[in-house]
Structure formats: structure tokens, C-alpha cells
Amino acid sequence: MLKYNEPLSGHTSFRIGGPAYCWVEPENTEGILEAVSLARSKNKKFIVVGKGTNLLAGDEGFDGVIIHLAGDFEKIEEEGEGEIKAGASLGLAKLVKYAFNKSLCGCEFLAGIPGCLGGAIFMNAGVRNPENQSESIEIKDILLGADVLDLKCGKIKALSKKDIDFKYRASGLDGKIILGARLGLKKGRKEDIQARISAFNKRRGWLAEIGFPNAGSVFKNPGADKPAGMLIESCGLKGKRIGDAEISKVHANIIVNLGGATAKDVLGLIDLARAGVKRKFGIKLELELKLI
Ligand SMILES: Cc1cc2nc3c(=O)[nH]c(=O)nc-3n(C[C@H](O)[C@H](O)[C@H](O)COP(=O)(O)OP(=O)(O)OC[C@H]3O[C@@H](n4cnc5c(N)ncnc54)[C@H](O)[C@@H]3O)c2cc1C
């Protein structure tokens, strides 16, 4: 599928973003290579987008080709004992459900994260452990390896976990398209798996109170004892509004779109939060959100 002048507001959880020059949904590796060639032949940039749940797309749109994997990249199968092979475009909720049906445990923490597998690996998505708040669980903890298309050489590479430079909300996989991954899970009892999913969901219950389109955490936490939301709230910025964008009254590290917010409005709030936290705490907040 290929669409020109496709509004990105329809492909981001923020519901913000002007048109992309071209939106392509390749169903296999050949399709990706064709999309890359199309971009190169028109002298345009290209990027891969998953479910758009950690993105802020500009009001002027993206003058390039956006690749959204589909077809083969949505597949999932059990490979060996406890090993799951899944495509990058598989939604995390579907992954958790599949594992539950197979009585496999280890990926329950992904239940409430709205992205897809490729986006989660690229971002090293994770949550706090509800049983031990000082501990994080991240997708790297269950990843065995990932197949990527290296755009430098145009070749598919099977990377093992040790080849990937995972950090807090980063994978160092820039310049590579994640095609799929192998995850290592363990056999468990369905009751226990369900109980863990419920525990993670319960901890995230406050997210339902946000009530407006958003893209999750705007900034990375500068430290476990210094959550970005707490720092921004301490600057008195909770509820601060520019246009139709607002620093959420529920959690100060989330910006919401009250209806007609523009990327410019959101960027204005990002600047305010950064300036406030720098002034008061001397801390430079780093974006978790990706800008396109
Ligand atoms: C309500 C809400 C709650 C959230 N909670 C959490 C949370 O608890 N923990 C957490 O970590 N995140 C959370 N997020 C953020 C987001 O859901 C995760 O980062 C998710 O993993 C992003 O996946 P995606 O498919 O939406 O990626 P996108 O937002 O589409 O893309 C994110 C980045 O990944 C890159 N990318 C995507 N797919 C590929 C690919 N196949 N190959 C190479 N690069 C790729 C994109 O280019 C972009 O740079 C939340 C977001 C929302 C809206």
C-alpha cells in the first residue's frame, strides 16, 4: 500500500502531524527495499514508524517516505521451547495474548504499552517492576536476538542481544530497520501469568485518567530518584497550557492534546519544562519522545 500526502495525525497517538510525502506499507523485505529505492530516487529521507505512540510529527509534515511494516511483519510463531519469533509490526498486546495462550511467561510487563515490537525494541521499552519499584523490566531482558535490515549495506543481519547497545530507552539501532525478533520466555501457569498482567495493569491504572491523546512520557527520567514528572511538577508547570496542548494535570511528564493541539504548541511546552527544570534543579531533561 502506498499513499501520497498522507496526514500523520492519523498515525500518531498524539493525533498531531502534517502530511508525509509518501506513506508505504511493505509486506515483505523486497517491499521495504522498493520503498527505500523510491525515497532515494526522489532524493527524499525515509524513516520507519510503528504504531506512532512515542512520536511527535511536525505540523509541516514529513518530506520523505514513511515505512510502516505490515503483512509478514505481523506474524508470530513459537519456534522452540519457550522461544517466540515475531515480526516487528506485531502489536505488543497481541504478543502478550499469544504468550498467555501458550502458557509462556516473561512478557506480561508489555501488556499496557501501546506500541509494536519493532518500536519497543528500538526504544528499549520498559516499566517499573510492581513487586520492586526500584527495578525496571525492559524488552532487552527477554530479547534473544533481532533481524535487521542494515541500510548502510542493504543486507539483512541476524543480531544477537549482545550485538545491540541497549541503554535506558535506547537501542543504538539507528540506521537499521528492525524486521523481527526472537524472545526467550518460560513455561508458566496461566493463573500466574494473568495475575502478573493484572498487577502491571493495576499499576498503570492512572493512565486511564489522562483522558486525552498523548505519546506517553515526554522526557527520560534523569535518575530513578528524580522522575522527570516530579521535577516538572515542582516547577509549578502541571496543567500549563499552550494552545490546545497541556502538561497533563494527572502526570507532569505527559503532554496531552486537548483537541486541536499543534506540534508547535507541544514544542512550546517542552521548552518551558526544560527551561524550568534547568533553572530550578540544574538538570538538562532529555527527550524520550522522538520528533519527526
Ligand atoms: C499511553 C502510553 C503509555 C506508554 N507507556 C509506556 C511505558 O510504560 N514504557 C515505555 O517504554 N513506553 C511507553 N510508551 C511509549 C511507546 O508506547 C513505546 O516507546 C513503544 O515501544 C513505541 O512503539 P511504537 O510502535 O509506537 O513506535 P513508534 O512511536 O512508531 O516509533 C518509536 C521509534 O522507534 C522507531 N521504530 C519503530 N519501528 C521500528 C522498526 N521496525 N525498525 C527501526 N526503528 C523503528 C521509530 O523510527 C521511532 O524512532 C507509552 C505511550 C503511550 C501513548
The ligand as an SDF file (V2000), in Angstrom:
LIG
                    3D

 53 58  0  0  0  0  0  0  0  0999 V2000
   -0.4010    5.8830   26.8540 C   0  0  0  0  0  0  0  0  0  0  0  0
    1.0280    5.4840   26.5910 C   0  0  0  0  0  0  0  0  0  0  0  0
    1.7300    4.7390   27.5350 C   0  0  0  0  0  0  0  0  0  0  0  0
    3.0510    4.3640   27.3100 C   0  0  0  0  0  0  0  0  0  0  0  0
    3.7120    3.6340   28.2560 N   0  0  0  0  0  0  0  0  0  0  0  0
    4.9910    3.2750   28.0520 C   0  0  0  0  0  0  0  0  0  0  0  0
    5.7210    2.5220   29.0340 C   0  0  0  0  0  0  0  0  0  0  0  0
    5.1920    2.1660   30.0840 O   0  0  0  0  0  0  0  0  0  0  0  0
    7.0010    2.1930   28.7820 N   0  0  0  0  0  0  0  0  0  0  0  0
    7.6360    2.5620   27.6230 C   0  0  0  0  0  0  0  0  0  0  0  0
    8.8070    2.2220   27.4480 O   0  0  0  0  0  0  0  0  0  0  0  0
    6.9870    3.2850   26.6730 N   0  0  0  0  0  0  0  0  0  0  0  0
    5.6850    3.6420   26.8580 C   0  0  0  0  0  0  0  0  0  0  0  0
    5.0350    4.3770   25.8920 N   0  0  0  0  0  0  0  0  0  0  0  0
    5.7540    4.8060   24.6950 C   0  0  0  0  0  0  0  0  0  0  0  0
    5.6230    3.8600   23.4820 C   0  0  0  0  0  0  0  0  0  0  0  0
    4.4070    3.1440   23.5210 O   0  0  0  0  0  0  0  0  0  0  0  0
    6.7910    2.8760   23.4180 C   0  0  0  0  0  0  0  0  0  0  0  0
    8.0200    3.5450   23.2700 O   0  0  0  0  0  0  0  0  0  0  0  0
    6.6230    1.9100   22.2190 C   0  0  0  0  0  0  0  0  0  0  0  0
    7.5650    0.9080   22.3410 O   0  0  0  0  0  0  0  0  0  0  0  0
    6.7790    2.6110   20.8810 C   0  0  0  0  0  0  0  0  0  0  0  0
    6.3480    1.6930   19.8800 O   0  0  0  0  0  0  0  0  0  0  0  0
    5.7180    2.2110   18.5110 P   0  0  0  0  0  0  0  0  0  0  0  0
    5.4820    1.0520   17.6500 O   0  0  0  0  0  0  0  0  0  0  0  0
    4.5560    3.0800   18.7850 O   0  0  0  0  0  0  0  0  0  0  0  0
    6.9430    3.0710   17.9670 O   0  0  0  0  0  0  0  0  0  0  0  0
    6.8680    4.4760   17.2060 P   0  0  0  0  0  0  0  0  0  0  0  0
    6.3670    5.5040   18.1630 O   0  0  0  0  0  0  0  0  0  0  0  0
    6.1760    4.3260   15.9160 O   0  0  0  0  0  0  0  0  0  0  0  0
    8.4170    4.7270   16.9420 O   0  0  0  0  0  0  0  0  0  0  0  0
    9.2990    4.9830   18.0200 C   0  0  0  0  0  0  0  0  0  0  0  0
   10.7220    4.9710   17.4600 C   0  0  0  0  0  0  0  0  0  0  0  0
   11.0340    3.6490   17.0430 O   0  0  0  0  0  0  0  0  0  0  0  0
   11.4460    3.6520   15.6700 C   0  0  0  0  0  0  0  0  0  0  0  0
   10.9350    2.4090   15.0770 N   0  0  0  0  0  0  0  0  0  0  0  0
    9.6770    1.9290   15.1240 C   0  0  0  0  0  0  0  0  0  0  0  0
    9.6020    0.7430   14.4900 N   0  0  0  0  0  0  0  0  0  0  0  0
   10.8480    0.4740   14.0330 C   0  0  0  0  0  0  0  0  0  0  0  0
   11.4260   -0.5950   13.2790 C   0  0  0  0  0  0  0  0  0  0  0  0
   10.7100   -1.6400   12.8550 N   0  0  0  0  0  0  0  0  0  0  0  0
   12.7560   -0.5200   12.9840 N   0  0  0  0  0  0  0  0  0  0  0  0
   13.5160    0.5210   13.3780 C   0  0  0  0  0  0  0  0  0  0  0  0
   13.0190    1.5610   14.0790 N   0  0  0  0  0  0  0  0  0  0  0  0
   11.7140    1.5340   14.3940 C   0  0  0  0  0  0  0  0  0  0  0  0
   10.8120    4.8940   15.0660 C   0  0  0  0  0  0  0  0  0  0  0  0
   11.5300    5.3540   13.9340 O   0  0  0  0  0  0  0  0  0  0  0  0
   10.8990    5.8610   16.2400 C   0  0  0  0  0  0  0  0  0  0  0  0
   12.1810    6.4470   16.3140 O   0  0  0  0  0  0  0  0  0  0  0  0
    3.6930    4.7610   26.1060 C   0  0  0  0  0  0  0  0  0  0  0  0
    2.9920    5.5130   25.1520 C   0  0  0  0  0  0  0  0  0  0  0  0
    1.6620    5.8670   25.3940 C   0  0  0  0  0  0  0  0  0  0  0  0
    0.9240    6.6640   24.3480 C   0  0  0  0  0  0  0  0  0  0  0  0
  1  2  1  0
  2  3  1  0
  2 52  2  0
  3  4  2  0
  4  5  1  0
  4 50  1  0
  5  6  2  0
  6  7  1  0
  6 13  1  0
  7  8  2  0
  7  9  1  0
  9 10  1  0
 10 11  2  0
 10 12  1  0
 12 13  2  0
 13 14  1  0
 14 15  1  0
 14 50  1  0
 15 16  1  0
 16 17  1  0
 16 18  1  0
 18 19  1  0
 18 20  1  0
 20 21  1  0
 20 22  1  0
 22 23  1  0
 23 24  1  0
 24 25  2  0
 24 26  1  0
 24 27  1  0
 27 28  1  0
 28 29  2  0
 28 30  1  0
 28 31  1  0
 31 32  1  0
 32 33  1  0
 33 34  1  0
 33 48  1  0
 34 35  1  0
 35 36  1  0
 35 46  1  0
 36 37  1  0
 36 45  1  0
 37 38  2  0
 38 39  1  0
 39 40  1  0
 39 45  2  0
 40 41  1  0
 40 42  2  0
 42 43  1  0
 43 44  2  0
 44 45  1  0
 46 47  1  0
 46 48  1  0
 48 49  1  0
 50 51  2  0
 51 52  1  0
 52 53  1  0
M  END
$$$$
